[in-house]
């Protein structure tokens, strides 16, 4: 299967945003020495900080624009939330959602320490995303689901985009004319389950 084509300018913006947001700043001290390794790193509470090459591909597919309202589902340590904030710029807004209270606190501490203009909120059990804050221009999901979560599709703005690992495939959902248009990228991915 061929991968989804990404504009080289988008790839360059993602690389620059990731370079300006060191992964080590979002890892617990005992695993910071693993920051440069291209693999997931356990950060506690049965959570991982995703593999950098996977994060890069997801962000390329998401194609955040300056000024976008972005929802980061499963924000973990806050690293992707911070990168998304760089991509959305001063005119944009990024909100992370995380189910584990300790990770919400940890992630918000990391965001504050790095001066990132974004926030992480504790997810409401049984509710995916932030339906009361919708619509969002971009939604990133860093946890695997068996099928595309329609509750999150419903939170997309017209012209918006969602990227999520679905049954091992990185899936892109574009909202056009009020309808979700889904396509899968090349490659197989493994993530913690979406809860």
C-alpha positions in Angstrom: 0.0 0.0 0.0 1.3 3.4 -1.0 1.7 6.0 1.7 -0.3 9.3 1.7 1.6 12.0 0.0 2.7 14.9 2.3 3.9 18.3 1.1 7.6 18.8 1.6 6.9 22.2 3.3 4.7 20.4 5.8 7.5 17.9 6.5 10.0 20.8 7.0 7.6 22.6 9.4 7.1 19.4 11.5 10.9 18.8 11.6 11.5 22.3 12.8 8.7 22.1 15.4 10.1 18.8 16.8 13.6 20.2 16.8 12.5 23.2 18.9 10.7 20.9 21.4 13.2 18.5 22.9 11.7 15.1 23.8 14.0 14.9 26.9 12.1 17.9 28.5 9.0 15.7 28.6 10.5 12.5 29.9 10.9 11.5 33.6 14.5 12.0 34.7 15.2 8.3 35.0 14.6 7.7 31.2 15.8 11.0 29.7 18.9 9.3 28.5 16.6 7.5 26.0 15.3 10.7 24.5 17.3 10.4 21.2 16.3 6.7 20.7 13.7 6.1 18.0 11.4 3.9 20.0 8.6 4.4 22.6 9.7 5.1 26.2 7.7 4.1 29.2 6.8 7.2 31.3 4.9 5.6 34.1 1.2 4.9 34.8 1.2 2.3 32.0 1.8 5.0 29.4 4.5 5.6 26.8 6.1 8.6 25.1 5.7 7.6 21.4 8.5 6.8 19.0 9.7 10.1 17.4 9.5 8.8 13.8 5.9 7.8 14.5 5.1 11.2 16.0 6.7 12.9 13.0 4.6 10.9 10.5 1.4 11.6 12.5 2.1 15.3 12.6 2.9 15.4 8.9 -0.4 13.7 8.1 -2.3 16.0 10.5 -0.8 19.1 8.7 -1.6 21.7 11.4 -1.8 25.2 10.2 -1.0 28.4 12.0 -4.2 29.5 13.9 -5.7 26.0 14.1 -7.7 24.9 17.1 -6.2 21.5 18.0 -7.2 18.6 20.2 -4.6 16.2 21.4 -6.3 13.0 22.7 -4.1 10.9 24.9 -1.5 13.6 25.5 0.6 11.6 27.9 3.6 13.6 29.0 2.7 16.6 26.9 5.4 16.3 24.3 3.0 16.1 21.3 0.8 18.8 22.9 3.9 21.1 22.9 4.9 20.3 19.3 1.3 20.9 18.2 1.4 24.3 20.0 4.5 25.3 18.0 2.7 24.3 14.7 -0.5 26.1 15.6 1.4 29.2 16.5 0.4 32.2 18.7 -2.9 32.5 16.9 -3.8 28.9 17.5 -5.0 27.0 20.5 -4.0 23.5 21.7 -5.8 21.4 24.3 -4.6 18.0 25.4 -6.9 15.4 27.0 -5.6 12.7 29.2 -7.4 10.1 31.3 -4.7 9.5 34.0 -4.8 12.3 36.6 -1.0 11.9 37.4 -0.2 12.4 33.7 -2.4 15.4 33.4 -0.4 17.0 36.3 2.9 15.8 34.9 2.2 17.0 31.4 1.0 20.4 32.6 4.1 20.8 34.7 6.3 20.1 31.6 4.3 22.5 29.5 4.7 25.2 32.1 8.4 24.6 32.5 9.0 24.8 28.8 6.9 28.0 28.4 4.4 26.2 26.1 1.1 28.0 25.5 -1.1 24.9 25.7 -3.0 23.0 28.4 -3.9 19.4 29.3 -7.3 18.6 30.8 -8.4 15.5 32.6 -10.7 13.4 30.4 -14.2 12.8 31.6 -14.7 9.0 31.9 -17.0 7.7 29.1 -16.5 10.9 27.0 -14.0 11.0 24.1 -12.4 14.3 23.4 -14.0 17.6 24.4 -17.4 17.7 22.7 -18.4 20.9 24.6 -15.3 22.7 23.1 -15.8 21.5 19.6 -15.4 22.0 16.7 -11.6 21.5 16.2 -9.6 22.1 13.1 -7.3 19.2 13.9 -7.5 16.2 16.2 -4.6 13.9 17.0 -5.2 10.6 18.7 -2.2 8.9 20.3 -4.0 5.7 21.3 -5.3 2.8 19.2 -8.9 2.1 18.5 -10.5 -0.8 16.6 -12.7 1.5 14.5 -12.6 5.3 13.8 -14.2 7.0 16.9 -17.3 8.7 15.5 -17.5 10.7 18.7 -14.2 12.4 17.7 -15.2 12.7 14.0 -18.3 14.7 15.3 -15.9 17.2 16.9 -14.2 18.1 13.6 -14.8 21.4 12.0 -15.7 21.6 8.3 -12.4 21.2 6.5 -10.9 19.7 9.6 -8.7 16.6 9.9 -8.2 13.8 12.4 -5.3 11.4 12.5 -5.4 8.2 14.6 -4.1 4.6 14.6 -7.0 2.4 13.8 -6.6 -1.4 14.0 -2.8 -0.9 13.3 -3.2 1.5 10.4 -2.5 5.2 10.6 -5.8 6.7 9.5 -6.6 10.2 8.2 -10.2 11.5 8.4 -11.0 14.7 6.5 -14.4 16.4 7.1 -15.8 17.7 3.9 -19.4 18.8 3.2 -20.3 17.5 6.7 -19.1 13.9 5.9 -16.0 12.1 7.1 -13.7 10.9 4.3 -11.3 8.2 5.6 -8.0 6.9 4.2 -5.2 4.8 5.6 -1.4 5.5 5.4 1.2 2.8 4.7 2.8 0.9 7.6 1.6 -0.9 10.7 1.6 0.8 14.1 1.2 -0.3 17.7 -0.2 2.0 20.4 -1.7 1.6 23.8 -5.5 1.1 23.5 -7.8 4.1 23.4 -9.8 4.1 26.6 
